[in-house]
Amino acid sequence: MLISRIFTILFPIFAIVAVGYLYARLRPIDISAVNRLNMAIFTPALLFSVLCDKSFMFVNTGNMGIPVALFAFGDIGLPVAMLFLMITAILGATLGIYIVSQRASVLELLKEPLIQAAIAGVSLTKVSLPALWLKPIEMLGNCGVRLSFMG
């Protein structure tokens, strides 16, 4: 049944979000450091590792969309979710910054970790990276999927 399948996919996500919410209510923490870590290191690592994977095809574009796609469709759904993240991140980090501050230069935009990861990942699509280098990047990226529930 479709409702059962949707529940099975979404329940783990909402359960983890609930645990994060309850923990923050019982022991208030500064989540901004976690969010900065996620957006500066973990999510760019995930984007890079997915984009430089040879099986990647250009086919909630955010913290909830990635885990939902991963749980719903497995590894095959992750590249599609990352493509949406890449598009919205690039638009948000370029057009969004320009709208807010019309003094933003191209150099400033290129300092954004998601932009750097997208450029590097797409640039290295045809290159075989050694597993010794790629595995730690993938591990950092996997942290981002889980941490996004907490932010």
N, C-alpha and C positions, 0 to 999 in steps of 0.2 A: 504494500500500500504506500502511496506517495507521501502521505502525512507522516507515516512511521519512518520513512527514509529521511525526510527533511528533519524530523526530530532527532534522529540518530546522528545526523551530520552537525546540527546546530547545538545540541545539548552540551557536548564537551566544551565548545567555545563559551557558551553562556555560563557554564559551571566555573570555568577558569576566571572569567570576568567577575563572577560573584565572589570567588575566593579573594581576588585582588581587592575588590570593593570592601569586603568585610575586614580584611587585614588592615587596610588603610583606615577604616573607621575605628578599629580597636587600637591600632598603633600608628598614629599619623606619621607619615613619612613625606619627605620632599621628593615628589615624583618627577620633578623637572630634570634632575640629573639622569634619571633612567630614560626619560624621553630624549634628552640630548644624546646620550649614548646610543640609543636605538636609531635615531635619525642621522647621526654622524658616522657610526661604525657598522652596526648590525644590518640595517636595511640596505645601505650601499653595498655591503659585502654580499648580501643575498641577490641584489640586482646584478652585480658584476658576475657572480658565479652562474646565474641563470642565463645571462646574455652571452657569456663566452662559451657556453655549452654548445657543442656541435648540433645537438638535437633541437635547439631552440628555433622556433619558426615565428616569423612576424605575423602573426595571425591577430562595490565600495572600493574603489581604487585606493585603498588606504589600509589602515591597520586591521580592519575587520575583513576586508575583501580578500586579502592574501590568505589568512588562515581558513576562511570559508572555502576558497577555491582549493586549497591544499587538502582539507578534510573531505570535501565533496568529490573531488575528481582525482585526488592523489597527485603524484608527481607530474602527471600530464596536464593538470590544470594550473600548475604553478607558473609556467611561462606566460600563459595568457594573463593571469593576474598581475604578473610583473610588468608586462607590456602596458597594461592600463596604469599601473603605478608610475612607470617611466614617463608616459605621456603627461599625466597630471602633475608629476613632480617637475618636469621640464617646463610645463606651462606655468605652474605655480612659482617656480624659481626664476622664471624669466619675465613673463607677462605680469604675473602677480607683483613681483618686486618693482617692475617698472611703473605699474599703476600706483603703488604706494609711494615710491620714491623715484621720481623721474630723473634723478641724478645717477641711477644705477648704471654702471658700465658693464661691458661684456666681460671684462676681467673679474669684476665682482661676482657676476653670475657663474663664471667658470670655477669659482672657489667653493661652490655648493657641492657637498659630498655626493648627492644623488646624481648631479650632472656629470661629475667626474667618473662615477661608477658606470653610468650609462655609456659615456663616450669610450671608456676603456673596455667595457664588456663587448660592445658592438665592434670595436676595432680589433679585438682579439678572437672574433668568432672563427676565423680560418686558421688560427694558431693553436697547436696542441700545447697547453700549459702542463708542466709536470704536476703529477698528483701531489707531490711534496709541497707545492705552492698552493694548489687549488683546494686541497682538503681543509687547511685551517680557515681559508676564506669561506668555504661552504659551512663550516662549523660556526663561524661568527654570524653568518647569515641566518642559520637555523635558530640562533638565539633571538634574532629580531622578530621572527614569527611569534615566538612564545611571549616575548616581552611586550609586544604590541597590545596584548590583552590587558596588561597592567596599567598602561598609560591612558 
